[in-house]
Amino acid sequence: MIKKGGSEALLTALVKYGHTFSPNYTILIPLLHLLAKVGHKDRRIGMKAEEAGAVLLTLNLLKHNGQHARRTAACLWVIQVFCSSVSTANLIGENHGLDVIYRLIPQYTTKHLHFYHIATGYISGLLWLYEDWHSKDTQDVAIAIRHALLCCLLKATDSTAGRQAFLSPGGIRLLYQTAQTCLLSKNLECLVEPSVQLMRKCLPRIPLPVTSDQSAYSFLLPGTPAFPDVIETPGKDDDLETDLNKLRLPPDPDRPKELLTQYSCFCPELSHDFQTGDSSTASSSDDDEVVLLDKDRAKTTAGRDSSTSSDGSYSEMEISRRDMPGQSQLQHTTYKSNTDRLLERHGAGIPHHDPKLYCAVASKTKSIPEFSILAFPDFWGHLPPPGHQPMAPRKPNIQRQKVFEDIQLTLPSPPSDSLRFFSKFESGNLRKAVQVRRYEYDLILNPDVNSSQHTQWFYFEVSNMTADVPYRFNVINCEKSNSQFNYGMQPVLYSVKEALEGRPHWIRTGTEICYFRNNFCPAQGRRRTTFYTLTFTITFKHSEDVCYLAYHYPYTYSALMAHLKILQKSVDPAKVFFKQQTLCSTLAGNSCPIVTITACPVSRRWKDLHQLRNRPYIVLTSRVHPGESNASWVMKGTLEFLCSNDLVAQSLREAFVFKVIPMLNPDGVINGTNRCDLNSKDLNRQWSKPDPLLSPTIYHTKGFLYYLNIIGQTPVVFCDYHVDTVGLKEDPGYRTIPKTLDRIAPTFSFNSCNFLVEKSRSATARVVVWREMGVLRSYTMENTYNGCNQGIYKGLQTGTQEHQEMGMKFCHSLLSVTKDTRILYSRKLINHIDLDHNMLDHKSHNKQAVCLHSVLHKTYFGVFGEQDLTKQFFLLSCSCFEDDEPPCAEEIEYSGGCPTLKGSDLDSDIDSSMARVDDDDDEDDKEHSAQKHQQDSISQSQQSSIKNHLFPPQTRQPSVDTPSERRDLRNGLSIAK
C-alpha cells in the first residue's frame, strides 16, 4: 500500500471527510484505524500528513471529541504515528496539542479527580495522579497505569523547565517515599527503576566543593613547544597495516643523524674492554651521573613552582598532618630516631627492599609540593599476602541502595570524632575530604598537574578510626564512565599496625563497592563534565591505626631507584653486566634511569667479545601512564628475573642485550597524577614528534632507538609495559612471543589477541617504533587492575606476586626469538620452560617489509579486568580504546523515556477496539516477517562486506591464527574487532 501511494490516498480521504461541518464518523473511525496501521510502517508519514493538511485536522477532531472514547482513541493513535516526524511533533506542540491531550487525562482516570496546575501545570498534575494511584491501588492491580505515569514524567522532564517544575512541588520527596514502599513488594520492582531514573535525572547539579577545577599544583613549563601537538581527529579508524594505500617506507628520523651519536654513551657494552679484575666497573653505581642530552635541560628545574598552586596549593586538604592532635608515633617515619627505633624493634625482612636505602633515595626525589614525609608502606615495604584474594561479591541491588542513600543525603556539621586524611607524600593524591555523615566521607581527587581532568588514581592515608565500625568513602569526581569496581574489584589497604606485627601486606578490601554517575559538576562550570562516584565501605580492624588506601598497589619512583641499587649489588659483576645510567632529566629535575643488562663475555678473546657486541637488543619500557602502577610491578618481576641465577635468565643474558627504561614518566608518578606528565600531555601520544623540552623522556628514548637503528642494532623486541595482527603475508615471526606466552603463562590468552593498527594509535610507542625504526615485534603489554575470569586464577584478584610472575614469564617467552638454537634446545632449560619446536622462527630477525609487524596493545577486559580479560590479565590486542569499559551491571540511565510502542502492540490495540478483525492481519504479519528477514540478510551481507574490507582474503591467517575475527558477546562487549 505504501509503495502504491496508499498513505497519500488515506490522508486525502481523511481531509475530505474530516473537513465537513458534520463529519461522518462511520467512515472516519475505520479510516483513522487503517491510517494508524499503515502509517506506522511509513517512515515519511509525518511529512506526508503535513503536506496533505491532515495534522491540524486530526488535532481538531481530537479536540472536539474528548467525550467520545472510541473517536478519541482513533485520533490519538493517528497523532502518535504522525509524531514519528520531529517537524510534525513540533507543529502539534506549537498548536497547543499538549493542552488538548492533558485535558483528556482526568476524564479517563478515576471519578472525583482534581487536576492541579503549578508552573506548566502538567508535571504537578502527573505527580498528583501518580501519588493518588499509589495510595489507592492497594491491590496492585493498576501497576501498568502507575508505570505509564512515571514514563510520562520521564519524558516531560527532558527539558530544564520540566525538571524545575518536577522539583517545585516536592517531586523528589514524593518519589523517594513511594519508591521505598515499592521496595517492599517484588511485584512493584518495575516501578523502582523509573523512579530512581527520574530522581537522579532531576537532582540539581552540585558544583564540587573546591575553589578551582584546576589541579592544586602548578608547574611553570619551560619554553614553547617545538612541534605542534598531534591532534587525533575523529573519523574512520583505519587499519594502517592492511590499508595498501597508506603503506609506505619508514620515514626519516625526526632529527639530524649527527645528533644521534650522543646516545652512544648508553651502549657501554660495545666499548667496555672487560679487563680482568675490572668487571666490577660494569655494575658500579652511576647515581651521581646526570646525562643532560640537551642544552636547555638545566633550565627546566628553574621553572618549577613548588610552593604555589592555582588555588592555594594544598590548603584545600581538610585536615593537615601538622594539625593532628594526639597523632600516633607510627606516622613519624621520616624522623631518624623513630626510624632507627622501629627497625631495631621490628626488623626488616622484605626481599629486594631496604628501608634506610629507600629513605636515602627518597630524599633526592624532587616533587612539586616538595614532599617531606614518607608513606609508611613505601618506607617499610610490602610482602604479597600468603593466599589469593577472591573478587568481591556484589549484593543484589547494592548500587541502587547507594543511590537512594545519596538522594536523601543531607550535610550535617562533622562531629568531633572524624577521620583524619593525608596524602602529601610521593604518589599521593587526595585533594579534599568532606564529612557528610558521621561515618561517611566524600573524597575529591586532585586532577593531573597543570590540568583540570584525569582524576582516577588515588593514594592517601587515613587515621583516627574506630575498630569494627563501617566507614563509607565516596570518591565523587572520577571521570571514567564505568569501572571494574562494578565487577568484583576492590581498592587496596595497608595497615601500619599489621605491618609492625609482621604482616606488611597490601590487601584488597572494601564491601558494598559501586561505581555510578552522580549529580556533581565542575566548580566553575566551564566544562561539560560528567562525574562518577566510586563508593566503598571499610571496617577497620584496629582503633587508632594508620592505614593507607589506594586505587591499586602503589609503586613509587623512589621505590624503583632503591630497587635498582639493590639489584646492582645483588649481581655477580664477573658474570652479569649491569649498568645503570641517566637517560635524561625530567621537567622537575628527576633522573630517568636506563639500565643495561647482559652477560659478561667468558673471556677477552676476540671471539667472545665479538659475540657480545653482536647480540640482538631488546628494549623494554614501562610506566608511561602514572596511574598504571601494575606495570611497575610487572617490570619489577622482569628486572629481578634478568638479574637472577635462573638458567633461563642466564641464557637470555647470553643471547641478548637488554635495555630497560623502567619509568618513562617519573614526574607523573612522583606527583600522583593519573595519565599525564607535568605538561598535562599523555606521553604515549607524543611519540611522532616529541618535544625535547616538554617531553624529554620520550624524545630521548626515541633518539636512543634511532641510534640503535643506524648502527645496525635495531631491537628484535620493543615492549612497553602498560599481540596478533592481520598481515599481508604469512606469519613473519611476530606471533612467536604471544604464542609462547599462551603456553607458559597461566594468565595469558593468545585467542583474545587482535592485530589491527588503528589510525588513532599512530602517535603511540608501539606504532612509531614499528613504522619509523622497523622493529618487527613492537608491543604494548597491558595488565589488569582486577583479575581473571578463566584459567587457574579464575575469580581471583591479581596481586603483586601475579604481576611479577607475568614479568618473569614474559622473559621466558623471549627464548622463542633467539637466533642461538643451542640455547633454546639446551637440556638444562627443558625443566624450566616447555616450548613447542614448531613455534620457532629463525628468520624473524631478518629485516621485513614495514607492513609486517606486531602490536601488543592493551584492550579493556570484559567482566573481570580493568582491561578486557578472558583467561588472562595480559592481553594481546589493539582494537579497543583505553577508556573502553564493559557495561555497568546496574547502570543508571539518565535519559530514560517512554518505551516505544511496537507495531504488533499497536495492531493489537486497534484491532481489539474495532467491531471486526481485519482479514489481512495474517498476511500483514507474514509480509513484516519477510521484510525483517530480508533486512537481516542485507545487514549480514553488509557486515560481511565490511569484514572483507578490513580482512582481505589474501591477508587472513587460518582460524587458529586469526582471533581478531572472533567476537565474544557473552558480556555484551566485543573484545576483538
C-alpha positions, -999 to +999 in steps of 0.1 A: +000+000+000+028+024+009+047+018-024+015+022-044+006+056-027-017+041+000-007+066+026-014+096+004-048+082-005-058+076+031-047+111+040-066+126+012-097+108+023-092+119+058-090+155+048-121+151+025-144+136+051-129+154+081-134+190+068-172+187+066-194+205+091-208+173+104-182+145+098-194+110+091-176+090+119-189+058+104-163+063+077-138+084+097-131+058+125-122+029+102-102+054+081-082+065+112-076+029+123-063+020+088-042+051+086-026+044+120-017+008+110-003+018+076+013+050+087+032+031+115+052+015+088+057+046+066+088+065+076+076+096+059+040+096+072+045+128+092+058+148+063+030+134+040+004+144+067+018+179+068+016+183+030-019+170+029-031+192+058-041+163+079-021+170+111-040+200+124-073+185+111-067+154+133-058+175+162-090+195+158-111+162+156-094+151+189-102+185+205-140+182+197-144+146+205-130+144+240-162+129+254-163+100+228-138+074+239-137+055+205-132+086+185-106+099+209-086+067+208-086+067+170-074+102+168-047+096+194-033+066+175-030+087+144-014+116+162+011+092+177+020+079+143+023+114+129+047+123+157+074+100+143+084+131+124+102+157+145+088+186+125+053+172+128+056+168+165+068+204+167+038+215+147+014+198+171+032+213+201+031+248+186-007+244+181-013+235+218-015+198+212-004+190+247-031+211+262-057+191+243-041+158+253-036+167+290-073+177+293-082+141+284-062+126+314-087+134+342-117+121+321-103+086+317-087+080+352-109+080+383-140+098+395-139+130+415-103+137+403-089+172+407-062+182+383-039+210+396-017+231+375+015+245+390+041+262+368+033+245+335+006+226+353+011+192+336+040+179+357+025+187+390-008+171+378+010+140+368+028+139+402-006+142+419-020+115+397+008+091+405+005+098+442-032+092+441-029+059+422-001+048+445-022+054+476-054+039+463-041+010+443-037-012+474-042-044+455-015-036+429-039-041+400-030-008+382+008-012+381+007-005+343-010+028+348+015+039+375+044+028+353+029+048+324+026+079+346+063+076+355+072+073+318+053+104+311+072+122+339+105+109+324+096+124+291+083+156+305+115+163+324+138+162+294+139+200+295+153+222+322+119+238+328+104+204+332+129+194+358+124+226+377+086+220+376+092+185+389+113+198+419+090+226+429+060+206+442+084+182+461+087+156+434+120+141+448+104+136+482+073+121+467+091+096+445+116+087+472+088+078+496+068+059+471+099+040+459+108+030+494+073+015+497+077-003+463+109-019+475+088-040+500+070-058+472+086-078+443+055-070+422+064-033+422+100-038+411+092-023+377+083+010+394+115+013+413+138+017+383+120+045+365+116+062+399+153+061+405+160+073+370+136+102+374+151+113+408+187+111+395+177+129+364+161+158+382+186+162+411+201+196+408+238+197+397+261+205+426+295+221+420+324+203+435+333+219+468+367+232+456+378+267+447+390+257+412+387+229+387+425+231+380+449+209+398+460+222+432+496+220+419+510+241+391+543+239+373+558+266+351+567+249+318+599+259+301+599+274+266+572+267+240+565+235+220+590+230+191+563+210+173+526+213+171+506+189+192+495+157+174+457+160+172+438+128+168+409+138+146+378+116+149+368+096+119+373+062+105+398+042+125+417+026+096+440-003+100+473+012+089+487-023+083+462-037+059+453-004+041+475-007+010+470+029+001+486+041+034+516+017+035+549+035+029+586+031+037+598+041+072+601+079+074+633+096+080+643+104+116+627+134+132+662+149+139+696+152+122+715+120+122+746+137+136+727+144+168+722+107+173+758+100+181+753+114+216+734+082+225+765+061+221+772+065+258+741+043+265+758+013+249+788+009+272+789-029+265+801-021+230+832-002+242+840-018+276+872-038+275+863-062+303+898-062+318+905-089+344+896-075+378+879-046+362+845-062+356+831-045+388+830-013+368+801-027+349+779-027+379+793+003+397+768+030+407+761+058+384+738+076+407+757+109+405+759+108+368+733+130+351+735+130+313+720+162+301+713+155+265+701+189+255+714+223+264+681+236+278+677+208+303+693+228+331+667+255+326+637+232+333+642+229+371+643+267+373+607+268+361+594+246+388+569+263+411+565+240+441+552+264+467+522+279+450+492+265+433+462+275+413+440+277+443+462+279+474+485+249+470+475+222+494+454+244+516+422+225+505+432+194+524+405+192+551+429+182+578+467+188+577+491+164+594+505+193+614+471+199+629+466+164+642+465+164+680+475+131+696+490+118+664+503+083+665+540+079+666+537+053+639+533+081+614+566+099+621+586+075+599+606+103+585+625+112+616+657+093+620+653+084+657+619+069+652+630+052+620+660+035+637+639+025+667+612+009+645+638-010+625+657-021+656+625-033+673+606-049+644+634-057+620+631-055+582+629-087+561+614-076+528+633-091+498+648-066+475+639-038+498+660-017+523+641+009+543+672+030+550+682+029+514+647+039+504+649+070+528+682+080+512+668+077+477+636+095+485+654+124+500+668+131+464+634+128+447+620+162+436+583+168+438+561+198+430+548+201+466+583+192+480+572+161+499+590+158+532+571+128+547+572+092+535+542+069+532+547+041+556+540+013+531+567+026+507+592+030+536+585-003+553+579-024+522+553-049+511+551-087+511+524-104+489+496-118+510+500-155+518+469-165+498+449-153+469+420-129+474+388-136+455+368-110+438+345-091+460+309-105+459+283-080+449+250-079+468+219-076+447+207-040+441+236-026+462+242+002+437+205+012+439+208+013+476+237+036+474+218+058+450+189+060+474+213+070+502+227+098+480+193+111+472+183+115+509+217+127+518+220+159+539+252+176+550+253+179+588+282+195+606+310+170+611+312+156+646+345+158+666+354+121+661+361+125+624+387+106+605+420+123+596+432+123+560+466+130+545+482+124+511+511+149+508+536+122+501+551+106+470+524+093+446+497+105+469+465+120+456+437+134+477+426+170+473+398+173+499+378+152+523+343+163+534+324+145+561+287+141+551+275+117+578+291+105+610+308+076+593+307+088+557+331+109+537+331+125+502+366+125+488+378+147+460+408+138+439+433+162+425+435+165+387+468+159+369+492+188+374+485+218+352+452+204+341+416+201+353+410+165+344+422+129+345+410+121+381+410+084+388+442+074+407+441+078+445+465+071+473+460+085+507+464+080+545+436+078+570+438+076+608+418+082+640+394+054+632+374+032+655+376-005+651+346-026+638+328+005+626+318+005+588+331+037+572+318+047+538+341+065+514+328+082+482+353+094+456+330+118+438+350+132+409+360+101+390+359+106+352+357+071+336+322+062+325+325+027+341+350+008+362+359-027+372+349-017+407+314-028+395+327-063+387+344-075+418+375-053+420+384-038+454+408-010+464+439-019+484+447-012+520+479-012+541+477-012+579+507+001+598+498-019+629+495-051+609+529-044+593+546-039+626+531-072+638+548-090+609+521-087+582+533-059+559+507-066+531+487-045+507+454-063+507+422-060+488+394-046+510+360-030+509+324-040+507+293-026+490+315-013+462+297+006+434+307+030+406+279+052+392+272+086+378+265+114+403+250+149+401+282+168+407+295+193+382+328+213+379+333+240+404+334+268+379+310+253+353+334+258+324+335+222+312+306+199+304+320+172+326+301+142+340+315+129+373+311+095+387+312+082+423+333+053+435+318+042+468+331+015+491+327+007+528+357-003+550+356-017+585+390-012+601+405-040+623+423-017+648+414+015+665+438+044+663+456+027+634+472+044+605+460+029+572+467+037+535+441+033+508+450+032+471+434+026+437+460-002+430+492-014+446+514+018+447+549+017+433+568+050+437+597+064+418+619+062+449+610+025+452+623+020+417+655+039+423+661+020+455+653-013+438+678-006+411+705+000+437+697-033+454+698-052+421+731-036+413+746-050+445+730-084+440+746-094+407+780-111+403+799-085+383+821-112+368+791-128+351+765-101+348+770-068+331+746-044+349+749-007+341+726+020+354+727+054+337+706+085+334+689+089+301+679+125+308+664+148+334+627+152+337+609+186+337+611+186+375+647+177+375+645+140+384+667+114+367+651+090+342+672+058+345+682+035+317+696+001+326+717-023+306+717-060+315+736-087+296+761-114+303+798-107+306+820-125+280+836-157+292+870-143+282+886-113+265+893-134+234+881-118+201+855-145+195+838-139+229+839-101+226+826-103+191+797-125+203+789-099+230+789-070+206+767-087+181+740-098+205+705-087+195+689-059+215+657-060+234+643-027+247+617-026+275+599+004+288+572+010+314+550+034+334+543+060+307+509+064+325+515+071+362+482+056+373+492+022+359+512+011+389+506-025+379+531-020+350+558-013+375+552-045+394+555-064+362+587-046+354+600-054+389+595-091+382+613-087+348+643-070+363+646-094+392+644-123+369+670-110+345+694-104+374+688-138+389+708-171+387+679-189+369+691-209+339+667-192+316+678-158+328+714-168+322+706-180+287+687-147+280+717-126+291+740-147+269+716-143+239+705-106+242+715-072+255+686-057+275+680-020+276+654-012+302+638+022+308+615+012+338+598+045+343+591+069+313+570+093+334+588+098+368+573+132+375+538+119+370+544+090+393+560+112+420+532+138+420+503+113+419+489+121+385+468+095+367+477+098+330+498+129+321+532+144+327+537+179+342+530+194+308+494+179+311+501+157+280+497+120+276+533+110+269+521+079+250+506+102+224+538+122+218+560+097+200+555+110+165+572+144+172+582+146+209+593+179+221+628+178+237+618+204+264+583+193+273+586+155+267+623+148+273+619+111+283+600+103+251+623+124+230+655+107+242+640+072+243+631+077+206+665+091+199+682+061+215+661+038+194+671+058+163+707+053+173+704+016+176+688+016+142+716+035+125+744+013+140+727-018+127+713-029+161+676-024+156+659-041+186+644-075+179+617-067+205+604-035+218+578-038+246+561-010+265+546-025+297+513-008+301+499-093+203+481-110+167+479-088+137+465-093+103+495-092+080+498-090+042+518-122+042+522-153+063+532-151+099+567-135+098+575-143+134+559-116+155+534-141+168+561-162+184+561-143+217+523-143+222+521-179+212+548-188+237+532-168+265+499-185+258+516-219+266+537-209+296+518-180+313+486-190+331+473-155+329+477-150+292+455-158+262+466-158+226+430-164+214+420-130+227+446-112+206+439-087+179+464-073+154+450-042+140+469-010+139+444+018+142+449+053+128+440+067+162+471+050+176+496+064+151+514+085+177+518+057+203+551+040+211+544+006+196+532+021+162+560+047+159+587+022+169+574-003+143+569+023+115+599+045+120+625+021+133+613-010+116+611-031+148+590-061+138+580-071+174+567-038+187+544-045+216+524-028+244+516-051+272+487-042+295+478-059+327+446-059+347+439-040+378+413-066+388+416-103+380+408-132+357+376-149+346+393-181+332+423-203+340+438-212+373+433-177+386+396-175+377+376-154+401+407-142+419+420-106+421+456-102+410+482-093+435+518-081+432+530-117+431+510-124+400+522-092+383+558-101+390+552-136+378+540-122+345+572-102+342+592-134+346+570-153+321+575-126+295+612-131+298+607-169+293+588-161+261+618-142+247+637-175+242+614-182+213+630-154+192+666-162+199+689-170+170+710-194+191+692-227+187+717-243+211+703-222+239+667-229+230+672-267+228+695-269+259+686-298+281+691-276+311+662-255+301+637-283+294+628-284+331+623-247+333+603-240+302+584-261+276+585-246+242+568-261+211+595-265+185+571-256+158+569-221+172+605-213+165+611-188+137+648-184+130+640-160+101+623-135+124+655-114+128+658-107+091+645-073+081+609-074+069+587-051+050+573-024+072+538-037+066+546-069+086+546-060+123+532-069+156+515-047+180+509-058+216+483-034+227+460-031+257+423-039+255+399-034+283+389-066+300+353-079+297+338-086+331+367-092+354+396-070+343+401-032+342+410-041+307+394-068+286+403-102+302+394-137+290+416-162+308+444-137+314+452-104+329+475-096+300+461-092+265+475-090+231+452-066+213+448-033+197+411-029+189+397-010+219+402+024+233+419+028+266+388+041+282+366+013+270+347-005+298+321-032+299+285-021+305+276-015+341+256-042+358+231-017+373+237+013+351+217+044+360+202+057+328+196+094+328+178+098+296+151+073+302+118+079+284+086+062+275+091+028+259+085+028+222+052+012+211+059-017+188+039-023+156+024-055+169+012-038+200-004-011+180-021-036+158-035-054+188-048-023+204-065-011+173-080-045+164-094-050+199-113-018+197-127-024+163-160-041+157-144-067+134-109-081+128-092-072+096-089-102+073-054-092+062-037-093+096-021-126+089-008-116+055+005-083+070+024-102+097+039-126+071+050-096+050+065-079+080+085-111+089+097-115+053+108-079+052+126-083+085+143-115+072+154-096+041+167-067+061+187-091+083+202-107+053+212-073+039+227-064+072+247-096+074+258-090+038+269-055+047+288-068+077+305-094+056+315-068+031+329-046+058+348-076+072+362-084+037+374-048+035+392-050+069+404-085+064+411-092+027+410-129+019+446-129+009+457-115+042+438-138+065+455-165+085+440-198+094+413-197+121+438-206+148+459-176+140+431-150+135+415-145+169+408-109+157+378-123+138+364-139+169+338-119+188+329-126+224+295-112+232+290-131+264+293-099+284+279-075+259+313-064+247+331-072+215+367-079+226+381-082+191+371-062+161 
